[in-house]
Amino acid sequence: MTSAAPQEPAQAASPNDRRRWFALAIVMTAAFMDLVDVTIVNIAVPSIKQDTGASLSAIQWITAGYALAFAAGLITGGRLGDIHGRKRLFLIGIGGFTVASALCGVAPNPEVLVAARLLQGAMASLMVPQVLSIVHATFPAHERGKVFGLFGAVVGLGAVSGPMLGALLTQWNLFGLEWRPIFLINLPVGVLGLLLGRKYITESKAPMALRLDLVGVALVTLGLLMLIYPLTRGHELDWPLWGYASMAGSLVVLGVFVAYERRKARKDGSPLVELSLFRVKSFAAGIAVQLTFGVACGIFFLVWTLYMQMGLGWSALRAGLTGIPFSLAVSAAAGMSVQKLVPRFGRKVLQGGALTMAAGLLLYIWEAGRYGTDIASWQMALPLVVMGTGMGLIVAPLTDAVLSEVPREHAGSASGLINTTMQMGNALGLGLVSVVFFGAIGDEQLSAAPGTAGQAFTDAFQQSLWWVVGVLAAIFAVMFALPARPKQHIEGADAGPAAEAPGVDAVREPVPAP
């Protein structure tokens, strides 16, 4: 099979073209909408459980189902953008995401809500990979550091807005709709993004026309499903033997996927995943960090919500307000890390972030044990600020580190891999909640009224945080494989080959060519 005729490579927009900043605002809004949708659901989980009568398994699927569909489709979404145009796939994704949000908002029962969340995750997998690809193709190399700093700030803002917005919408019970406005609020944002995206985003594709690797799509999707589905259902089904067999079989399927992708690359140069990207040290190490970081986030955010609302009996509004110091710390540290700290201290900033997060978790474990069910929101502020600062030091510079040496023509594939590994880690973390949290609480306590089984939830919360500390220790160790020093700044978009990479600068130490 031969490739189609080559196309014109996507070129960064002219420095005088202000349209690129409108395009940036639109794609960042879409990324913000996706981030908010994840955090906004976490805070509304107890309300959804009470209103719909959803089981704990259904609750896990409402959260993990989104992450699973997202992870399974991200690599494909990135490659489809390379082939058919990143603007086109972005518009299809944001349109579908808006429709799925409407279906979530009108879902009559937990089963329909889970199905709508799966659709929402699938549509997000078409939309989100195009964000970094459009930035990559739209902005010249010397501006991308600033743009990635803004991206980190958006991540922080999403973390700030999601829990607070979810808490307010749930508490207000607008028009008697209970939790449903947390999804319906996406409708005006999605429609506006769709209309403005058509006008301001410039279309871009891979330099060479590629073909979609359908066999690769099937193998990677099957492998992820075989791994994550048993984790999510394990506690409910009392960990059946077929679940362990499925998880072990997933490794075989993913191994077959890697072998097939190597053969596909040799045959026609159009694999789903460019395995050559993993020869780049910064990319391979960054992907490993993304995966483990996703696991940590997946565990923490769900058990934190359950601990506050079901264990301590707090309202959604109080839980949302309690999380504000954490979110503000993430936002502030994310903006500062890229612009001020990483250019001076390099990899040590990210490693310092991992240690800082771990310190915040240890402080939280101590406070939860010290104050028990009498713990107050203000007493949680210090560990949350420490944790948020650590997370902010990681999230913004990590994106630039992973993409720093990726060739422009593989931007979509690389972007899909970045998001896939993060979401796969998130889904794994959510699945592990069955082990680290639900497994430590008896069925009687899980079905008790909010606030009546506080000590059992406190003990399970502490146990879960110890798991997260262990994951962060692994992240710290993997970060030694990231480039040690920051990159030299390049002035201008035409500064030579290094300017073609999505990072802002050229790496000082030699990096193997992909």
N, C-alpha and C positions, 0 to 999 in steps of 0.2 A: 504494500500500500504506500503510495507516495503522498506527500503533502501538497496542499493547494499552492497556488501562486503566492509569492510573498506580498505582504502589505507594507505600507509605509509605517515605520516605527512611530510610536507616540512620542511627541515632543513636549517638553515642558513649556508652559505658557510664557509669553513675553513678560519681562519684569514690569512693563507698563500696562499690562492687561489687568484691569481691576476685576474682571469677571472671575478670575481664579479665586479671589477672596469670597465672592458670593458662593461659588461652588464649594469652597471649604466650609462655609457656614452651613450649607445644606447637608453635606455628608456628615459633618460633626453633629448636627441635629439628629440625624438618623442614628448615629452611634450612641448619642445621648439617650434617645428613645429606647434603644435596645437595653442599655445599661439600667435605665430607670425601671424598665419592665421586669427585670430580674429582681432588683431590690424591693420594688413596690409590692411584688407578690409575696415575698418572704414575710413582710410585716402584716399582711392580710391573711396569712395562713390560718390562724385560729378562728377568725371571722368566717372564712370559707368553710372550715370544718363544722362550725356550729350551725351555719345557715343551711348548708347542703347535706349535712350528715355524712360527709366524706370520711372514709376510713383512713387510718394512718398510711396505708399503702397508696391510696388515691392521692393523699397530700404529697407523698414523696413523688408520685408521678406528675403532679401539677408542677412541681419544681424541676425534678430530674428529667421528666419527659421533654421539656423545652430544651434543656441542655443536651440531651441525647440526640434529638432531631437536629439541633444546631451543629453539634460535633460531627454527626454522620454526613451532613451535607456541605460543610464548609469547604473542604478541599475541592469538591465538585463545583461549588459556587464560584470559587476563585478561578478555576480553569475555564468555566463557562464564560466568565468575564473576559479572560484572555482571548477566547475564540470569537464570541459574538459581540463583544463590546462591553466595557465596564459600565458605561452610562446606561445602556439598555438593561443590563442585569440589575443594576441598582434600582432603576425605576420599577422593574417587575417585582423586585424584592420588597420595596417599600409599599407598593400597592397591595401585594399579597399580605404583608404584615398588618396593614391597616384593616383589611377584610377579616383576617384571623382574629384581630383584637376585638372587632365587632362581634364575632361568633363567641369569643370568650365572655364578653359582656352580657350576652343574652342566653348563655348556656343554662338549660333547665335542671341539669343534674351533674354530678361529678364525672360521669362517663363522657358526656359531651364536652365538658370543660377540659378534660385530659386530651381528648381528640383535637380540640381547638388549639390547645397549647402545643401539641405536636406539630400542627400546621403552622403555628406562629414561629416555632423554632426552625422549621424547614424554610419558611420565607426569609427569616433573619439570616439563614445561611447563604441565601442569594444576595442579600443586601450588604451585610457587614464586610465580607472580604473586599468588596469594591471600594470601601472607604480608604484604606491605605493605598490601594492600587491607583485610585484617582488622584490622591495626594502625590504619590510617586510620579505619575505621568504629567501632573499639572504644574508642579513647582520645581524650579531649578534647584540644583544641589545645595547651594549656599543658603537657601531659605528653609530647607526641610528641618533643620534643628529647631528653629522657632516654631514650625508647624507641629512637630512631635511634642514640643513643650506644651502647646495649646491642647494637643490631644490628651496629654496627661492631666491637664487642668479639667478637661471635659469629663474624664474618668472620675476625678474627685468630685466634680459638680454633680455627676450622676449618682454617686454614692451619697452626697448630701441630700439631693432632692428626692430620691426614690423612697427611702423610709419615711421621711417627713411628709411627702405628698400622699403616700399610701396610708399613713396614720390619719392624716386630716380627712381624706376622702372616706375612709372607713368609719371614722368617728362621727363625721357629719351625717352619714346615712342619707345622702342627697336623694330626694324624691322617693325615699323608702327603698332604694336600690341596694342597700347594704354595701358589699364589697365590689359590686359591678363597675362603678365609675373608675376603678383603678385600670381597667382595660379600655373603657369607652373614651377616656381622655386621650388615647392615642389617635382617635379618628381625625380631629381637626389638624393635629400636627402632621399626620401621615398624608392627608390630602394636600396640605400646603407644601410639604416637601416634594410631593409628586409633581405638582404644577411648576414650582420654581426650579426643580431639578431638570425638567425638560428644557427650560430656557437657558440656564446658566452653566450646566455641566458640559464640558467638552468630551466628545466621544474619544476613546482610545482602545486599542487592541494590541495583541502581541505582534512583534515585527513579522513573524511568519505565521501564516494561517495553520492552526492546529486542528486535530480531531479529538472529540471527546472519547476518552478511554472507558467504554461502558463496562468492560470486564473488571477493570480497576475499581470503578464506582461500586459494583456489586460486591467485590471482595472486601474493600475497606468498610463498607456499610455493614456487611454481615459480621465481620470481625468485631466491630465496635458494639453491635447489638448483642453478640454472644458474650461479651465481657461485662457490659453494663446492666443488661436486663436481669441476670441472676442476682447481681449485687442489690438492685433496687427491690426485688421481690423476696430476697432471701429470708429476712426476718419474718415476714408474713407467712411464708410457706415452710418455716422451720428448717431452712437450709437443706433442701433435698439434694440427693446425689447428682441428679441431672444438672443442677446448678454448677457444681464443681466441675463436672465434665464439660459443660458449656464454656466456662471460663478458661479451662485448660485448652479446649479446642480453639478458642479465639486466638491463642498465640500461634497455633498451627496455621490458621487462616491468614493471619497477618504476615506470617513468614512466607506463605504462598504469594501473598500480595506483593511483597518486596521482590521476590524472585521474578514474578510476572512483570513488574515495572522495569526491572533491569533488562529483561528480554524485549519489552516494548520500546524502550529507549534505543536499543541497538537496531531494532527492526525499522521503525519509521520516525524516531525522534519526537513522538507525541505521547508520552506517558502522562498519567494523571498527576503523579508526584515526581518532581525532578529530584531524584535521589542524589544527583551530583551536588545539590545544595548542601548536603550534609558533609561534604568535604571541606566546607568553610567552617573553620573552628568556631567563629562567633555565632554562626547560625545554629550549628548542632548543639552547642552548649546552651544557647538561649532557648531553644526548643525544650531541652530537658528542664530548664528552670521554669518555663511556662507550665509544663505538665505538673510538676510538683507543687507549684504555687497555686494552680487551679484546685488541686486536692485540698490544700489548706483552706482556701476560701470556701469551697463547697461544704466542708465540715463545719467551719466556724459560723457562717452566717445563718444557717438553718437552726443549729442547736442554740445559738444565741437568742433567736426569736422565740423558740419554744421554751427556753429557760425563763425569759422575762414574762411572757404572756401566759403560758400554761402552768409553769412552775411557780412563779411569784404572783401570778394573778393580776399583772399590770394590764392596763388598757393599751390599745394600739397606739394611741396618742402619746402616752407616757413612754412606751418603748421607742417610738420614733424620736421623741425629744431627747431621750437618753443617748441615742446614737449620733446626735449632732456633733459633739466634740470629736468623735472619731472621723466623721466625714470631712469636717473642716480641716483636720490635721492632714488627711490624705490629700486634699486639694492643695493646701499650702506647700506641703513637702514635695508634691509632684512637680509643681511649677518651678520650685527652687532647685530641685535636683538636676534637671537638664541644663538650665541656664547658668547656674552658679557652681554647683558642686562637682558634677561629673567631668566638665572640662579641666578641672584642677586635680581631682583625686581619682578619677577613673573608676575601675571595678570596685574599689574599696567602698564607694558610696552604696552600691547595691548590696555588698556583703554587710555593711553597717546597717542597712535597712532590714535585712533578715535577722540580725542580732537584736535590733531594736524591737521588732515585732515580737520576737521570742521573749524579750524582757517584759514587754507589756502583758503578754499572756501569763507569764509566771506571776506577775503582780495581781492579775485578775484571779488566778487560781487561789492565791493567798487570801485575797479579799472575800471571795465567795465562801471560803472555809471559815474565815474569821467572823464575818457578819451573818452568814447563813441566810435565812429567809427575811431577815430584817434589813438587808442591804438596801441602801438608798441610791437614787440615780446619781447624786453628786459624788458618791463614793466610787462609782464606776468611771467617772470622768478621767481620772489620771491614767489608769491602764488603757483606756480607749484612746486617749491622746497619744500615748507612747506607741500603741499598736498602729494607729493611723499614720503617724509620722514614719514609722518603718515601712508601711505599705507604700506610701507616697514616694519614698526614696527608691523603690523598686519599679513601680508600674510604668512611669514615664520613660526613664532611660533604657529600660529593658527592650522596648519596641525598637528603638534606634539601634541597640546592640545586635538584635536578631537580624534586622534588615540591612545592616551597614554595608555588606559586600554582595548583596543579591543583584544579579543582572536585571536590567529593566524588563527584558522580555519574560522573565519568570516572576514578576512582581505578584501576579494574581495567585500563582501556585504557592509562593512563599507566604503571602498574606493569609491564604486559606489554611496553611499548615500552622501558622502562629495561632490563629483563632481556634483551629481544631484542637490543638494540644491543650490550650487553656480550657476550652469547654469540655474536652474529654476528661481532663483532670477535675473540673468542677462536677461533672456527672459522677465520676468515681468517688469524689468526696461525698456527694449527696447519697450515693449508694452505701458508702461506709457508715453513714449516720445510723443505719440499721444495726451495725456492729458496735460502734463506739458510744452511741447514745441510747437508742431504743433497747439495745441488748442489756443495758445496765438498769433498766426500769421495768418493774413488773407490769403485767397487763392491767392490774387493778389501778395502779397509779396513772397509767397512760389514759385510762378511761374516766378518771376522776374529774370532778369539776375543777376549773382553773383556780390555782392558789391553794388547793387542799392537799397536794402532795409535793409541797415545795422542797423538802429536804431531799427526796428521791431525785428530783430534777436537778437540784444543786450538785449532788454527788455525780450524776451522769454528766452534767456540764463540766465539772472539773476534770473528769476522766477524758472527755472529748478534747479539752484544751491541751492535755498532756500529749495526745496524739498529734495535735497541730504543732506543738513545740518540736516533736520529733521530726515532722516533715520539714520544718524550717531549718533544722540542723542539716538535713540532707540538701536543702537548697543552698545553704551557705557553702557546703563542700563542693557542689557542682559549679558554683560561681567562680571557682578558681580556674575553670577552663575558658572563661570570658577574657577578652583582651584586657590586659592589665592597665594600659594607659589610654587616655583620651586621644582623639584623632586631631590632626592638624587641620585648622580651618582653611577652607578653600574659598577664595573670593571669585564670584562669578560663576555662571552656569556652564561655561565652556573651559573649565580648568583642566581639561584632559580626561583620561579614562576614569579617574576616581570620581569625577563629577557625575558620571553616569550611574553610579550606585545610589541607592535610596538613602544612604546615610548622609550626614552633613559634611563629613570630612574624609580624608584618607587615613587609613590605619598606619601607625608608625611601624609596627612589626609586620613582617611578611605574612600574608595569608594565602593558603593554597587556592589556586584558581579552580572554580567549579567546572 
